[in-house]
């Protein structure tokens, strides 16, 4: 889940984050009070980091999620924090959405979601950089996260989301019923396609393989990296 706000990311420097970690003198502080404090962490910290669940928190009610500058998911009951996307990652996400958007406009039987597209699957609340659902699988809008798996989930690697982390998330997606996962790697300009048959790594000279459940979706891998090329 994405909360509103901005943050400045600098490589090799400490970073100010709104984390639910008490100071040395805050032993009697409430969780709400801890959310009002900011601490500074070394940039070498490994994300995601776990945050305390605020009072009244319910995983399936977004209005109970804390408001922080960054991204949140809840997995196995743990509220996990990621900082905002850096420039290379966010520009690549935009290219992915533009490319998928052209296809989705011509295939109205499907719905494209982005902006940390939230889903509640296998007792976890997680979000994708982009995802495509069958329109027939979705009911009316509920102002909440979706509760059916998409056909396609897309994750874009970044400074705090390296490929191994996203490969683990791809396994979670497949276990939750997602048919195919794209892992987009801006640094190497590669696309890794993961499905039940295994994984395929593609360069910008290739096109994404067509999937039976996504008719006509065969994008040039180079189109996923237009802004950063």
Secondary structure by P-SEA (a helix, b strand, c coil): ccccbbbbbbccbbbbbbccccccccccccaaaaaabbbbbccccccccccccccccccccccccccccbbbbbccccccccccccaaaaaaaaaaaaaaaaaaaacccbbbbccccccccccccccccccccccccccccccccccccccbbbbbbcccccaaaaaaaaaaaaaacccbbbbbbccccbbbbbcccbbbbbccccccccccccccccccccccccccc
